[in-house]
Amino acid sequence: MGKKGSIRRVYPGGNTYKGFYSYYNYILDQKSAKRIIVIKGGPGVGKSSFMKGLGEAMVEKGYDVEYHHCSSDNNSIDGVVFSQVGVALIDGTAPHVVDPKNPGAVDEIIHLGDYWDEDKMMKNKESIIKDNKEVGRLFRRAYGYLAAAKGAYDNISKNIKEATDYAKVNKIIGELANEIFDDLNYSDSLGKERHLFGSAVTPDGIKDYLETLIEPNEKVFVLKGEYNFGQSEIVEKIGKLAIDKGYNVEFFHNHFIPEKVDNIVIKDIKVAVTTSNKFDNGKNKVFNIDLCLNEELLKEREEEFKLDREKFEELMDLAIKNISRAKKIHDHMETYYIPNMDFEAIDFLRENTLERILYWVEEK
């Protein structure tokens, strides 16, 4: 048996203070794609298992696989990408509705609803509608709590900004840029950017798979700070500078504030910049952002920080509890679908799809 392919794990969408936020457009670029297969169907019809099965088969055959996890069910996936082949499969159902952009030329649809017993499904109509309504209600509650948590977050952020010496921050940006780009020239064209979530607010709390995104052979720079404010601006500036120099950059956004960037990976030069303490391991270079803060002002407002943090954590916890409740209802809704599916036929379809993907490998 040959060498297995590598596995990366990301989140294409997230439960944020803005509600459900999607970076699904960045799963695979239409121009570079050989095929994008959009999978439709209800809960429990086997969309995630279908994609996982293909991913496992491709890894065994030596191809790299990128799993796109569902933020509302961490054990489920919403997409899988085989970048070496230029093929992606994406769950196209709500809340992240995806439809073909270039049907036939790039995209196609696989509808797993073709494999359910419609007569039996109709008997569960009222129960399915009831469960669906309750899932929607619980997510609205969760997003309400996340929006409220943003207020506490903003209070902390304002105090941190007032305490920040931006001359020191700019010095760190300069040092970091010199370390990364010192011997590198500008390219004739701009680099490409890709945006995804590196972490997510899930029914099990805040989860990430950063260890699958930042590879052992990459040079890693860690932006460390107790308050975890301000680092994202530095990360984003370094990412934009890399794009200006012609390098492709992956931006991994914050699970709570989707406009914030927590991590970047510049594969072309094997460099990563992160705000995660996971990588403060004694091997990687660390920049301590807390050294840019006015300690006196922070001490003066210590009680405010404590109160705002408590409120923030309380509201985040309430949001997670409601997302967890929604998942339980969603799991219950699956029980109306699972017994009424022809999974044997779906398995055959998956094997046929694998054969098509391997055919595209040969074409490439």
N, C-alpha and C positions, 0 to 999 in steps of 0.2 A: 504493500500500500504506500502511495506517495505521501508527501507532506500535506497536512490539512491546511485549509485556508484560515485566515484570521477572522475574529468576530469583533465588531464594534456595536455599541448600544447607545442610542440617542432617544430624544423625545421630539417629535415633529410639532407637537401642540402642547399647550399647558393650561392649567387652571390658575388664572392670575387675577390681580385686582381689577383688570379690565374685562373679566369674564373669561370665556374660552378664547385663547389666542393661538393662531395657527401660523406655522412656517412651512406648511405642506408644499408650497410652491418650490421650495428648495430641496425637496427629497431627491429629485433627479431632473436636471435641466432638459427641456424638450429638444434642444438642438443636439445635445450629445447622446440622447437616448436612442437606443435601438427599438425598445418597446416599453411602454408603460401600461400595465394591466390594472384596471380599476375593478375592485371586487365589491359587489353589492350583495345585500341580504340582511336579514334581521339578526338579533342577538341569539347566540347559540347555534348558528347555522354552520360554523366551522371556518370562518374567515381567517382567524388567527392561526388555527391549527394547520390550515391549508398553506399559509405563508411560512410558518415555522418548519413544516415538513420539507418544503422546497429549500429553505435555508440550510437545514441540517444536511440534506443531500448534496448541496453545492459545496459546503465546507468539507465534507468527506472527499469530494472530488478535487479539492485543492484550491477552490475559489474563495476569495474574501467576501464576507457577508456583513452587511450593516442592518441590524434590526432596529426598527423604529417603534418604541414602546408606547403604550397607551397610558396617558397620565391619569385616567380614571379607573384603570385596572392594570397595575404594574406587571402582572403576569401575562398580560395579553399584548399582542403587537398590532400596530396599525399599518405597518409597512415593512418591506424588506427590499434591499437594494443589492444588486450584483454589479458593482461599478466596473469591473473588468470586462463585463459583457455588455454593459449599457442597458440593463434591464431592471425595472422596479415593479413591484406589486404594491398597491395601496388600497387600504380600506376606504371606500368612498361613501360611507354612510354617516348620518348625523352623529355628533355636531360638526364634524369636519367633512362636509359634503364635497366630494371631488367628482368632476365629470370630465370626459375626454375633451382635450383642447384641439387636438388634430386627429380625429377619428380615422382609423385605417392606416394613416401615414405613420403615426407614433402610438396612439392610444387604442385600447380595446376594452370591452367590459366583459367580465365573467360574473354572471348573476347566479349566486348559489340558491336563490329563491326558486330557481327552476327545479330544484331537487327536494322540495318539501311537498307534503300531502296537503293540498289546499283545502280540501273538505274538512279534514281534521283541524287545520289551523283556524278555519272560520268558527268552529265551535268554541274557541278560546278568545274570540274577538273582544268581548267585554272586559275580560281579565287583563288582556294585553293592553288595551286602551287605558285601563285603570292604573296598571303598573307604570306605563309610559308617562302618564300624567304626574304620578308621584315622583318619579325620577327627575322630571323637569322641575317640579316644585323644590325638591331638595337641593338641586344644583343652583337654583335661584337664591335659596337661603345661603348656600356656601359662598356664592359670588358676592352676596350682600356683606357677609362677614369679611371677605377678602378686601372689598372696597373700603370698609370701615377701618381695617388694619392699615390701609395706606395712609390714613390720617395720622395715626400714631407714628408710622414710619417717617412721614414728612416732618413731624415735630423733631424727631431725632436728627434727621438729615439737616434741617436748618441750623440746629445747634452745632453740629459737626462742621458745617460750612463756615460758620462764624469763627470757629476755633482753628480753621485750617490756614497754614502759611503756604500760599500758592507758589511762592518763589521756591520753597523747598520741594513742592510737588513737581514743578517744572524741571528742577535739577534731577530728580529721579527719572522723569521722562527722558531727559537728555542722556543720562547714564545708561539707561536701558536701551535706548535707540542706538547708542554707540556700540554697546556690547553685541547687539543683534545684527546691525546693518553696516558696521564700520568698513568692512572690506567688500561690500556689495554695491554694485553699480545699478543705476536706474535702467529699466528695460524700455524698449520702444513702445510697449503697450501696457495698459493698466492690468493689474491682476483681477481675478474674479472673486466674488464674495459669496459665501454660503452661510445661511442663518438657520440655526436650530436651537433647541433647548438642551443644555447639558444636565439639567436636573428638573424635577417636577414636584408639584404638590399632589400627592396621590392618596388613596384611601389608607395607605400604611404610613403616611407622613411624608416628609421631604426626602426624596430618593435621587440618587445619581449613579451613573456608570462611568465616571471620569477616568477610572483606571483603564478602560477599554479605548479611550479617545486619545490619551496622552501616552505615547509609546515609550518603552524603556530606552530606546536609542535616541530619543529627542532631548535637546537641551531645554531644560525647564527653568523658567523664572517665576518665583512666587512673590506675589504682593500680599504681604501679611498686615493684618490690622485687627485689633480687638473689636472695634466698632463696625468693621466691615462696610465702611462708607468711603467713597472716593476712589477706591481701587478700580472700579469699572470704567471710570473716565480714562484712566491711564491705559488700561487694557485696550479700550476701543481706539485710542489715539495711535497706539503701536500697530494695531490691525490696519487702520487706514493708511498709515505710513507704508506698511508692507504692500498694500494694494497699489499705492502710488509708485512704488518701486517695481511693480510688475509681478508680484507674487500672489498666488491664490491663497485666500485666508478663509478658514472656518470660524465663524463667530458663534459661541455657545452662550445663549442668553440666560438671564436670571429667571428662576422658577416663579417668582412673585411679581417682579417688575420686568415685563418683556422687552422694554427699550434698553435695559441695562445689560451690559456684556460682562460675564464673569470669567470667561476663558476664551483664548484664541489658539488655534493650531495653524502653523504655517508649514505645511508638509514639504514644500519645495526646498526649504533650508533646514528642515527637522528642528523646528523651534516651537515651544509652547509657552504662553504666558497665562498664569492662573491666579485666582484669588482663593483657591482651596487649600486648607491646611493639610490635606492628605499628602501634599507633595513637599511639605516642610519636614524633610526627612534627614537633613544633614548632608545630602548629596547635591541638592539644587541651590542655586543662588537665591537669597531671600532679600527683599526690600521691605523694611518695616515702615509702613505708612503712618503709624502712630507717632513717629518722630517728627511728623509735619504738623502735629496738633499742639495747641496752647493748653498745657496741662492745668494751668490756673483756672482758665475759663471752664474747662471740663469739670473741675472740682466744684466750682461755684454752682454748676447746674446738675450736680450728681443726682439730686432728688428727682429732677425732671426726667433725666435719663432713665432712672429706675422705674418711675411711674409709666412712662411711655413704652418701655420694654415689656413691662408686665401686661399692659393693655394689648400691645402688639401680639405677644405670645398667646394671650387668652383668646383673641379674635381668630388667630391662625388655627388654634386648636379647635375652635367651634366650626370653622370652615372645613377642616379635615374630617371632623366627626360627621358632618352632613354629607361630604363626598363619600365617606365610608358607608353611611346609611343608603345612599343612592346606589352604591355598588351592590349591596345586599338585595335591593329590589330588582336591580338589573339581572343579578344571578337568578333570582326567582323567575323573572320573565323568560330566561333561557329554558326553563323547564317546560314551557309551552311549545318550544321549537324543537329541542333535541330529540324527543321520541318520534317526531314526525318528519325527520330528515332521512334521506337515502344516502348515508355516509359511504356506503360501498361504491356508489356511483361517483361520489365526490373524490374518493381515493383514486379511482380510475382517471378522473379528470386531472388530478394533481400529477399523476405519473405521465399523462399525456403532455401537460404543461412543462414538466421537467424535460421531456424529450425535445420540446420546441425550444426551450432555453439553450439546451446543449447544441441544438442545430444552429442557433444564432451564434454560439461560440465558434463553430466551424466557419460560418460565414464571415465572421470578424477577422 
